[in-house]
Amino acid sequence: MAPPIAYRYHQSKVLKALLYIGRILTLRKPFKPGQFETLTTMKQLNKPKTVLRKFVRYRNELLENVCLAIQEVPALLKPLKRAIRYSSRTGHILAFVHIDFNDINNGNY
């Protein structure tokens, strides 16, 4: 679900250097493998409409559907934002867990 650049940044020495310099200047640890991709996806889920997304023109229907679902429950937005900040500072990688209530209730949900 992450934008394609999230998977290619490590191939470009310039992008990788800029990212690490930015992390050092903000007194944060370097990203662990997979953390940057996860954080970019999570940030998109928290703020689905940004100015940068208009310029990049990245569109993912699955991501848009998940964004709409999260926006339906405003109580999730603040904890998600805190979790993203915590992950960015500490290096712990966030994980989303999908629970299919329809399967749990034998198709009655």
JOBELBEL-V128218 format. One record per residue. N is the residue number from 0. RES is the residue in one small letter. PHI is phi in whole degrees, 0 to 359 (NA if undefined). D_FIRST is the distance of its C-alpha to the first C-alpha in Angstrom with 2 decimals. Layout:
n:N res:RES phi:PHI d_first:D_FIRST
n:N res:RES phi:PHI d_first:D_FIRST
//
This chain:
n:0 res:m phi:NA d_first:0.00
n:1 res:a phi:289 d_first:3.80
n:2 res:p phi:296 d_first:6.52
n:3 res:p phi:304 d_first:8.69
n:4 res:i phi:298 d_first:11.38
n:5 res:a phi:295 d_first:9.89
n:6 res:y phi:267 d_first:10.56
n:7 res:r phi:250 d_first:13.83
n:8 res:y phi:298 d_first:15.44
n:9 res:h phi:288 d_first:17.42
n:10 res:q phi:280 d_first:18.97
n:11 res:s phi:264 d_first:20.56
n:12 res:k phi:295 d_first:23.41
n:13 res:v phi:292 d_first:23.74
n:14 res:l phi:298 d_first:20.22
n:15 res:k phi:295 d_first:20.50
n:16 res:a phi:296 d_first:23.98
n:17 res:l phi:297 d_first:23.10
n:18 res:l phi:296 d_first:20.38
n:19 res:y phi:292 d_first:22.90
n:20 res:i phi:297 d_first:25.73
n:21 res:g phi:299 d_first:23.88
n:22 res:r phi:295 d_first:23.21
n:23 res:i phi:292 d_first:26.89
n:24 res:l phi:296 d_first:28.21
n:25 res:t phi:265 d_first:26.52
n:26 res:l phi:58 d_first:27.91
n:27 res:r phi:242 d_first:24.68
n:28 res:k phi:290 d_first:24.05
n:29 res:p phi:298 d_first:22.02
n:30 res:f phi:292 d_first:18.46
n:31 res:k phi:279 d_first:18.31
n:32 res:p phi:302 d_first:16.28
n:33 res:g phi:91 d_first:12.64
n:34 res:q phi:289 d_first:13.43
n:35 res:f phi:297 d_first:12.41
n:36 res:e phi:298 d_first:8.78
n:37 res:t phi:294 d_first:8.86
n:38 res:l phi:295 d_first:10.99
n:39 res:t phi:295 d_first:9.18
n:40 res:t phi:293 d_first:6.28
n:41 res:m phi:297 d_first:9.39
n:42 res:k phi:294 d_first:11.40
n:43 res:q phi:294 d_first:9.44
n:44 res:l phi:292 d_first:9.90
n:45 res:n phi:283 d_first:13.47
n:46 res:k phi:231 d_first:14.27
n:47 res:p phi:291 d_first:12.50
n:48 res:k phi:245 d_first:15.29
n:49 res:t phi:236 d_first:16.27
n:50 res:v phi:294 d_first:18.62
n:51 res:l phi:299 d_first:16.51
n:52 res:r phi:296 d_first:13.79
n:53 res:k phi:293 d_first:16.80
n:54 res:f phi:284 d_first:17.97
n:55 res:v phi:286 d_first:14.86
n:56 res:r phi:61 d_first:14.26
n:57 res:y phi:275 d_first:10.55
n:58 res:r phi:226 d_first:9.72
n:59 res:n phi:225 d_first:7.02
n:60 res:e phi:297 d_first:9.22
n:61 res:l phi:298 d_first:7.33
n:62 res:l phi:297 d_first:6.03
n:63 res:e phi:297 d_first:9.67
n:64 res:n phi:294 d_first:11.19
n:65 res:v phi:294 d_first:10.05
n:66 res:c phi:300 d_first:11.27
n:67 res:l phi:298 d_first:14.41
n:68 res:a phi:294 d_first:15.03
n:69 res:i phi:292 d_first:14.92
n:70 res:q phi:294 d_first:17.11
n:71 res:e phi:290 d_first:19.53
n:72 res:v phi:241 d_first:20.39
n:73 res:p phi:300 d_first:21.43
n:74 res:a phi:294 d_first:22.73
n:75 res:l phi:278 d_first:19.25
n:76 res:l phi:294 d_first:18.52
n:77 res:k phi:294 d_first:21.16
n:78 res:p phi:298 d_first:20.49
n:79 res:l phi:295 d_first:16.76
n:80 res:k phi:297 d_first:17.91
n:81 res:r phi:296 d_first:20.52
n:82 res:a phi:294 d_first:18.25
n:83 res:i phi:295 d_first:16.01
n:84 res:r phi:298 d_first:19.32
n:85 res:y phi:299 d_first:20.73
n:86 res:s phi:296 d_first:17.95
n:87 res:s phi:294 d_first:18.30
n:88 res:r phi:284 d_first:22.07
n:89 res:t phi:267 d_first:22.56
n:90 res:g phi:95 d_first:19.94
n:91 res:h phi:288 d_first:19.01
n:92 res:i phi:266 d_first:15.39
n:93 res:l phi:288 d_first:14.02
n:94 res:a phi:220 d_first:12.97
n:95 res:f phi:263 d_first:12.09
n:96 res:v phi:245 d_first:14.48
n:97 res:h phi:262 d_first:14.49
n:98 res:i phi:246 d_first:18.10
n:99 res:d phi:266 d_first:19.21
n:100 res:f phi:294 d_first:22.44
n:101 res:n phi:295 d_first:23.40
n:102 res:d phi:293 d_first:23.79
n:103 res:i phi:296 d_first:25.65
n:104 res:n phi:263 d_first:28.04
n:105 res:n phi:55 d_first:28.66
n:106 res:g phi:80 d_first:27.10
n:107 res:n phi:255 d_first:28.93
n:108 res:y phi:247 d_first:26.18
//
